[in-house]
Amino acid sequence: MIFKHRTEPTELTILKLLAHRMELSKEDQLNFFNLKKGYEGEKLFDTFLEKLECDVLVLNDLLLSSSNQTFQLDTLLVTNNLVYIFEIKNYFGDFYFKNDRLFQKNDNEVSNPLNQLQRSELLLRQLLHKLGFSIPVQSMVIFINEAFTLYLAPLDKPFILPTQLKTFFQKINSHKSTLDMQHKKMAEKLSSLHMQQHPHQKRPSYNNDQLQTGMSCGACQSLTITIQNKKSICTTCKNEESIDSALIRNANEYSLLFPNEKITLPKIMDWCRIITSKKQLRRVLDNNYQKVSKRRWTYYE
């Protein structure tokens, strides 16, 4: 069963929203591309996990701390006698492995995922020991993209190639043993220790004046919205959404992009731009946020 579901990384969500409201720097564009590709690979891996019929627990996107060190796990799979750590890589193209280093076929070296994985495995072992759980840990790198080829693939490294995925999951699915309360307690404890935000997470550099205002589309994030019959309609992708739902989502997006700003009626009207009825917006904010009044000032949280 999926014990902790995967959610889109906050950094990716922010970059996705910004990409439709400003011109990203080259660094942010590259980061956006890599985060998007990585998340797509993780979601593809999830489709294999969802087909498992054996008794397992799946914890996705764990951000944990051990020995004053932060580490992130793409996926943790708890079986009755083993905990798997999966590092998922959505690389595509031709690669080769030589002298414990990973290269693209054009000899461009890329980060060896084993380095991060070994560190994560060590820290997880330490954390489990500290919590009083005794269970073996095995870590693996999953190359999820069908268009990935690894020449000189070493037999002694924990690599699962795209052509090996089906067989690997068939092996896991053949496990007939069941989990007990100790396994569930371990999953609950790890999930409770998950940190919502990396302590050193960087945010792209931007301010309010740099961003184009306008109500965004919930499907494609474009700002080409028109209002018809109490619905917001995207002229780019034809997605339809109730005005109330669109207003709530756009207010949440504003709060995500500007966490230090208060949600106020004037700010959200200026942010959405297409909404001209203060009465309508006030009703939506009153019904979906906690209203805070201080002297002449009113804001929502």
N, C-alpha and C positions, 0 to 999 in steps of 0.2 A: 504494500500500500504506500501511497505518497504521503509521508508524514509531514514534510515541509515542502511546499510548492515553490516553484521557481518564479521569480518576478523580474521584470525588466530592471536592469541596474539604473540607479538614480542618475548617474553621470550620463548614461546613454539617453535617458528620457530628456534631460536638460539639453543636450546637444541636438536632439531631434527637434525640440521646440525652437531652439535658437536658429537652426538651419533655415527655418521658414520666416524668420523675423530679422535676420541680419546676415552679413557675409562672414562666414567663419574664417579664421586664420588658417593657414596651411597646416599648422600643427594640430588645430582643433579638427580640421577636416580629416586628417589621417587618424586621429584618435577616434573620431566618430565612425569612420569606416571599419577600424579594427574592432571596436566595441560591438558594432552592429553585426559584423561577420562572426565574432565570437558568440554572441547571444543566439544567432541563428543556428550555429553548430550545437549549442547546448539544447535548444528546443528540439532539434532533430534527434539528438541522443535521447531526449525524454520519450520520444515515440517508441523506442526500444524498451525502455523501462516500463511503460504503460502496458506492454504486452506480457509482462511477467505474471505467471499464475502461481508461483511458489510463495511461501510465507517469508516476505522480506519487508524491510522498512527503508524508504528512500527519503533522504534529506538533501535538499538542493540549496545552493548559494549560502553556505555557512561561512560566516566571518567570525573567527574565534581568536582568543588570546591565550597564550601559554608561556610561562617564563618571561613575562613582559614583552612578548613578541606576538604580533598580529599575523594571522595566516588565513587564507581563504580556500575553501574547498568547493569545486564546481558541483560535485555530487558525492554523497556518502551513501553506500548501500550496506545495510546491516542484514547479515544472514545469521543462521543459528550458531555458526562456529567461526565466523570471519567477518571483519569489517573491510569493505573495499573503499578505497579513495580513487575517484576517477578525475583525471585532469583532461579536459576535452579541448582538442585543437581542431579548428576548422581550416587547416592549411589546404591549399590545392596546388597542383602542379607536380613537377618532378623534384625530388629531394634525395640526398644520400647522407649516410651516417658514417663518420670517420673519426677515429681517435676521440670518442666521446663528445663529438661536436656534430651539429646538424647544419647541413648546407643545402641551399637550393642548387639546382643543376648548373646554374651559371656561376657557382662557387661563392655566392653571397651567403655568409653565415647568418643564421637566425638563432634566437634564444633557444637553448636546449631545455625542453619542458621537464626533463628529469631533474634538473637542478632545483627547481621550485618544488617539484613533487617530493623529493627526498627530504627537503626542509619541512614541508607540511606533514609528512608521515611521522617524522621525529617529534614534532610539536604535538601532534594528535596523540601519539603514544604516551607522551609525558602527561598530557591533560587527562586522558582516560585513567592512567595510573593514579593521578592525584584525586580523581573522582571516585576511585575504588572499583573500577571496572577492569576485569582481566579478560581480554579477548584479542586474538591476533589481528594485525592490521596489514593489509596488502594494498599497494598503490599501483595504478596503471595509467598510462597515457593512451587516450582514445583518439585516434585520427579518424574523424567522422565523415570527412568529405570523400565521396566516391571518386572525385577527380584527383585524389592524392596518391602518389606513388613514392615509395621509399626504397631506393636501391641500396644494396649492401645492408639490408635490415638485419641487425644483430639478433641472434636467437636468445642471448642471455639478458636482454633488456625487456622491461615490462611494457612493450608496445603492442597495442591491438590495432591492426590495420583494417581498413574498410571491408576487405574481403573476409576478415576473420570475425566480424561482429556477430553475424548470425549464429555461428558455431559457439562462440563464447557465451551468448545469452541462452542458447539451448542447454549448455552445460550448467549454468546457474539455475535454469528452470527445472532441471532434473532433480534438484534438491527436494527431498520429501520431508525433512525435519521441520518442526514448527518453532516459532519464537516463544519465549516465556516473558514473564513480567519484568525480568531483569533487563532484557533487550529493550523493552518499551520504556523503562525508567531511564536507560542510557540515552535513548533517542529524545526523550522529553528534556533531560538535563542539557544535552548539547543544543537543542533547539532554544532552550531558555537562555543559554549563554551567548546566542547569536547577537552580534552587534549590528544595529541598523545602518550605521555609517562608519566607514573607515576613518580612524582618527586623523589620518594625514591625507584625506581625499582632497584633490585639487578641483576647483571650479573654474570654468572658462572665465576669461576677463570680459566683462560687459557692464553697461549701465543702461538705465531706462531710456535715455535719449538715443541710444544706438538701435533700439528695437522698433520695428514697425508694429504699430498697434492694429487691432482688428480681431474679430472673433475667429478662432481657428476651427478647422474641421476635425472631428474626433477620429476620422478614418485616415485622412492623408495629411493632416496638419496644415493644409494650405489656408490662406486667408480670404479665399474667394467665396464668401458666404452671403446668401440672400435670405430674407425672411418672407415666408409665405404661409398664411393660415396657421399661425402658432407653431411653425416648424422652421428650423434653420436648414437650408439646403445648400450643399456645396456644389458650385458650378463646375468644379474640376472633376470630382469623382462621383457626383450625384448622390452622395450620402445624405440621408435625412435624419434629423434628430429634433426632439422637442426643444423649444426655446429654453425651458427651465433647465433641462439636462445640460444643454450647451453652456448656459450661464454658470452653472455650478462647476462644470469641468474647466471652463476658462478662468474662473476665480481660483480654482485649485492650481492651475498652471501658473497664474500670477504669483501665488503664494510660494510655489516651488522655485520659481525663478528669482523671487525677491523675498527670501525668508525673513529678512529683518524689517520688512514693510508691513504695516497694518492693512488689512482688507477693509476698505471704506467704500461707500456708495460712489463718490466722485472718481476714485481710482479705478474701480471696475467698469464704470461707464466709459471712462477714457480708454481703458484697456480694450474693451470689446468694441467700442466705437459705433457699432451698428445699432445698438439698443438706445432708444431715445426716451423710453418711459421710465422715469425714476420710480414710479409706483410699482411697476412690474418688477424691476430689479430689487427694490426694497423687500417686496414680498418673498422673492426667491431667497435672498440672503437671510431674512428673518426666519424662514422655514428650515434652513439648512445649516445655519451657523449659530453660535452663541453670541448674542448681541451684548456689547459692553458699552455703557454710557459713562463718560467722565466729563462733567460740566457740559460744555458745548460740544464736545467731541464724541462721536459714536463710531465704533469699529466692530469688526466681527472676527471671531477666532474659533 
